[in-house]
């Protein structure tokens, strides 16, 4: 199984990058986890939000095959507990899914094309966070899910 975190733009905050790397090093090797930072759209300020989302969608969709599972991180998505998220990952591991993409959209979210392609929508909170922080939060939740699945004491209910 391979898990990719697809994001628009780079994380330029060294502290956040350091924390993200802290958790990535602890993820199981068989998840083949990778963060793929899609370059920002050139001249984005000259585009309407809808056109910008469509341009970002083209870049997102280039990374996906028909059989890949796509979960978008979206404020309108379903919220889960850490245990529920770990069970979802367990179910993915036990199925024939080879590649999973977790998507963090740009400043205006996702286009209709990306929503149509997504298998699931997940919200990490009703609050709004920076795209940089969301990267850290989802990587930590992946690590937490692994610890839950292994029965280790990292997570307390």
TAQUI-V353198 format. One line per field, one symbol per residue. phi: phi as a letter, one per 40 degrees, with the letter a starting at -180 (. if undefined). psi: psi as a letter, one per 40 degrees, with the letter a starting at -180 (. if undefined). A space follows every 50 residues. Layout:
BEGIN
phi->???
psi->???
END
This chain:
BEGIN
phi->.bbbbcbcgbcbccccdccdcdcdcccccccfcacbccddccfdccbcdc ccccccddcdcccbbdcccbbccacccccbcccccccccdccccbcccbb bbbbccdbgbccccdccccabbbcaccbbcccccdccccccccccccccc gccdcbc
psi->ihhhhhihiihehddddddddddddeihdeefhhhhhhiihifddeiidd ddddddddddddehideihhhhhhdeihiiiddddddddddddeaehdhh hhhhiadeaiiddddddhdihhheieihiiddddddddddddddddddde fiedhh.
END
